[in-house]
Amino acid sequence: MPPKKQTRKMKRQLIQGQIIHCISQLKRFAPCIQTNPIRAYQFFYNLGRVQELVRDTEHPEIWWKPIETMVEKGQYDAISAHIDTLKDRLRIEYDDATVNKGC
């Protein structure tokens, strides 16, 4: 493989790994954001980061609005299901080791 194509492929793989990590962190921290302010900050950092990684900063109705609504209504259990929806839309799997670290 020519070096330029190899570099692009490696970059795509690196970004894919970062996306998987961020989505896994979202799943990990979703149950904690109501009671743990540090985890809430980490949750929202990862939400913004994955949005940047997939280059979709123009659709808050997918990323931010549903979660804002759930938090406002105290529907914290629904956040984890929304993260499952995001994962499915991105066609990736969770990194179980990251998710299983818990709060």
C-alpha positions in Angstrom: 0.0 0.0 0.0 1.4 3.4 -0.9 2.4 5.5 2.1 -0.3 8.1 1.6 -3.1 5.5 1.5 -1.6 3.7 4.4 -1.5 7.0 6.4 -5.1 7.7 5.6 -6.2 4.2 6.6 -4.2 4.5 9.9 -5.8 7.9 10.6 -9.3 6.4 10.0 -8.5 3.5 12.3 -7.3 5.9 15.0 -10.4 8.1 14.8 -12.6 5.0 14.8 -10.8 3.9 18.0 -11.4 7.3 19.6 -15.1 7.2 18.6 -15.5 3.8 20.2 -13.7 5.0 23.4 -15.9 8.1 23.6 -19.2 6.2 23.1 -18.0 3.6 25.6 -17.3 6.4 28.1 -20.7 7.8 27.5 -22.3 4.4 28.3 -20.0 4.1 31.3 -20.8 7.5 32.8 -24.5 7.7 31.9 -25.7 6.1 35.2 -23.4 8.4 37.2 -24.2 11.9 35.9 -27.1 12.5 38.3 -25.1 12.0 41.4 -21.4 12.5 40.5 -20.5 16.0 39.1 -17.1 14.8 37.9 -18.6 12.0 35.9 -21.2 14.5 34.5 -18.4 16.7 33.2 -16.6 13.7 31.7 -19.9 12.5 30.1 -20.5 15.8 28.4 -16.9 16.2 27.4 -17.1 12.8 25.7 -20.4 13.7 24.1 -18.9 16.8 22.5 -15.7 14.9 21.5 -17.5 12.1 19.7 -19.7 14.7 17.9 -16.5 16.4 16.7 -14.9 13.1 15.7 -17.8 12.2 13.5 -17.9 15.7 12.1 -21.5 16.3 13.0 -21.5 19.5 15.0 -24.6 20.9 13.2 -27.2 18.5 14.6 -27.9 19.2 18.3 -31.2 17.4 17.9 -29.2 14.2 17.7 -26.5 14.9 20.2 -27.4 17.5 22.8 -31.1 18.2 22.8 -32.4 14.7 23.7 -30.0 14.5 26.6 -30.8 18.0 27.8 -34.5 17.1 27.7 -33.9 13.9 29.7 -31.9 15.7 32.3 -34.5 18.5 32.6 -37.2 15.9 33.1 -35.1 13.8 35.5 -35.2 10.8 33.0 -31.6 9.7 33.7 -32.4 6.1 32.9 -33.3 7.1 29.4 -29.9 8.5 28.7 -28.2 5.1 28.6 -30.8 4.0 26.0 -30.0 7.2 23.9 -26.3 6.3 24.0 -27.3 2.8 22.6 -29.1 4.6 19.8 -26.1 6.8 19.0 -23.8 3.7 19.0 -26.2 1.9 16.6 -26.3 4.9 14.3 -22.5 5.0 14.2 -22.4 1.2 13.6 -19.9 0.5 16.3 -19.7 -1.7 19.4 -18.8 -0.7 22.9 -15.4 -1.4 24.4 -16.7 -3.6 27.2 -13.5 -3.1 29.3 -14.2 0.6 29.3 -17.9 0.4 30.0 -17.4 -2.2 32.8 -15.1 0.2 34.8 -18.3 1.8 36.1 -18.5 5.1 37.8 
